[in-house]
Amino acid sequence: MNIDIRKYIKDNFKDSSIEEIENSIKDSVKDNDEVTLPGLGVFFEILWNNTSDDEKKNILNILKNNMN
């Protein structure tokens, strides 16, 4: 069985409110559940593909500065 994780995540959240998306992200991070990592990756991919170069540099700086 082949699952398109990107399509699944996008379809699953397409009618969600901002609050629902936020709560899902917070719960995934709080629970430290590795099962949710692919979904968070899809969210990150959407974010990355829809940000300016300056915003990408900011994201990269945040990531770099928090790799402890």
Backbone as numpy.savetxt, mean C-alpha at the origin, in Angstrom:
# Nx Ny Nz CAx CAy CAz Cx Cy Cz
-4.30 -22.47 -9.97 -5.14 -21.29 -9.97 -4.25 -20.05 -9.97
-4.49 -19.14 -10.90 -3.72 -17.92 -11.03 -4.54 -16.75 -10.50
-4.00 -16.02 -9.54 -4.69 -14.87 -8.98 -3.91 -13.61 -9.34
-4.59 -12.65 -9.93 -3.99 -11.36 -10.23 -4.18 -10.49 -8.98
-3.14 -10.44 -8.13 -3.25 -9.75 -6.84 -3.56 -8.27 -7.01
-2.98 -7.65 -8.02 -3.26 -6.22 -8.26 -4.74 -6.00 -8.53
-5.30 -6.80 -9.44 -6.71 -6.67 -9.79 -7.59 -6.99 -8.58
-7.23 -8.03 -7.85 -8.01 -8.43 -6.68 -8.07 -7.29 -5.65
-6.92 -6.71 -5.33 -6.87 -5.63 -4.34 -7.64 -4.41 -4.84
-7.40 -4.02 -6.07 -8.10 -2.85 -6.62 -9.61 -3.07 -6.64
-10.03 -4.25 -7.08 -11.47 -4.56 -7.09 -12.05 -4.57 -5.68
-11.28 -5.10 -4.75 -11.74 -5.22 -3.37 -11.94 -3.86 -2.71
-11.14 -2.88 -3.09 -11.18 -1.57 -2.45 -11.80 -0.46 -3.31
-12.24 -0.78 -4.51 -12.69 0.28 -5.43 -13.89 1.07 -4.89
-14.74 0.47 -4.10 -15.89 1.18 -3.56 -15.72 1.55 -2.09
-14.51 1.40 -1.58 -14.23 1.70 -0.17 -14.06 3.19 0.04
-14.42 3.63 1.22 -14.19 5.02 1.60 -12.73 5.21 1.98
-12.32 6.46 2.08 -10.96 6.76 2.53 -10.73 6.18 3.92
-11.72 6.30 4.77 -11.61 5.78 6.14 -11.43 4.25 6.14
-12.14 3.57 5.29 -12.02 2.11 5.21 -10.63 1.70 4.72
-10.12 2.42 3.73 -8.77 2.13 3.23 -7.75 2.41 4.33
-7.90 3.54 5.00 -6.99 3.89 6.09 -7.02 2.83 7.19
-8.21 2.42 7.59 -8.33 1.40 8.64 -7.71 0.08 8.22
-7.87 -0.27 6.97 -7.27 -1.51 6.48 -5.75 -1.44 6.53
-5.19 -0.30 6.13 -3.73 -0.12 6.19 -3.26 -0.16 7.64
-3.93 0.57 8.51 -3.54 0.60 9.92 -3.61 -0.78 10.55
-4.68 -1.51 10.26 -4.83 -2.86 10.82 -3.73 -3.79 10.31
-3.42 -3.68 9.02 -2.38 -4.53 8.43 -1.03 -4.27 9.07
-0.72 -2.99 9.28 0.56 -2.62 9.88 0.59 -3.01 11.35
-0.50 -2.73 12.05 -0.57 -3.02 13.49 -0.46 -4.52 13.76
-1.13 -5.32 12.95 -1.15 -6.77 13.17 0.16 -7.44 12.76
1.00 -6.71 12.02 2.28 -7.25 11.57 2.08 -8.60 10.87
1.02 -8.68 10.08 0.63 -9.90 9.41 1.24 -9.95 8.02
2.09 -10.93 7.77 2.76 -11.03 6.48 1.81 -11.37 5.35
0.65 -11.88 5.66 -0.34 -12.18 4.63 -0.81 -10.90 3.95
-0.79 -9.80 4.68 -1.26 -8.53 4.12 -0.19 -7.79 3.32
1.04 -8.24 3.35 2.12 -7.54 2.65 1.86 -7.38 1.14
1.35 -8.38 0.45 1.08 -8.15 -0.98 0.08 -7.02 -1.22
-0.94 -6.94 -0.39 -1.92 -5.86 -0.53 -1.30 -4.51 -0.28
-0.47 -4.42 0.75 0.23 -3.16 1.02 1.17 -2.82 -0.12
1.75 -3.84 -0.73 2.61 -3.62 -1.89 1.84 -3.02 -3.06
0.61 -3.48 -3.25 -0.23 -2.94 -4.32 -0.55 -1.48 -4.02
-0.88 -1.18 -2.75 -1.13 0.21 -2.36 0.11 1.06 -2.63
1.29 0.54 -2.27 2.52 1.29 -2.49 2.76 1.51 -3.98
2.50 0.50 -4.78 2.69 0.62 -6.22 1.78 1.72 -6.79
0.53 1.76 -6.34 -0.39 2.80 -6.79 0.13 4.18 -6.37
0.57 4.28 -5.13 1.12 5.53 -4.62 2.33 5.96 -5.45
3.26 5.04 -5.63 4.50 5.34 -6.35 4.22 5.79 -7.78
3.29 5.10 -8.44 3.01 5.42 -9.84 2.22 6.71 -10.02
1.75 7.28 -8.93 0.92 8.48 -9.03 1.45 9.64 -8.21
2.76 9.67 -8.02 3.39 10.77 -7.30 4.42 11.45 -8.19
4.69 12.68 -7.83 5.70 13.45 -8.57 7.10 12.98 -8.17
8.07 13.42 -8.92 9.46 13.06 -8.61 9.86 13.58 -7.23
9.41 14.77 -6.88 9.72 15.32 -5.55 9.09 14.47 -4.44
7.85 14.03 -4.65 7.19 13.18 -3.66 7.91 11.83 -3.54
8.37 11.31 -4.67 9.12 10.05 -4.65 10.41 10.20 -3.85
11.09 11.33 -4.03 12.32 11.57 -3.26 12.01 11.63 -1.77
10.89 12.24 -1.40 10.48 12.30 -0.01 10.19 10.90 0.54
9.47 10.09 -0.24 9.18 8.71 0.17 10.48 7.94 0.36
11.39 8.08 -0.59 12.67 7.38 -0.48 13.47 7.83 0.74
13.45 9.12 1.04 14.13 9.62 2.24 13.52 9.05 3.50
12.19 9.00 3.54 11.52 8.43 4.72 11.91 6.96 4.88
11.89 6.23 3.79 12.27 4.81 3.86 13.72 4.66 4.30
14.62 5.40 3.67 16.05 5.31 3.99 16.31 5.65 5.46
15.66 6.70 5.94 15.90 7.16 7.32 15.27 6.26 8.38
14.44 5.32 7.96 13.78 4.46 8.94 14.15 2.98 8.77
15.24 2.73 8.08 15.75 1.35 7.96 16.69 1.08 9.13
16.12 0.69 10.22 16.93 0.45 11.43 17.23 -1.01 11.56
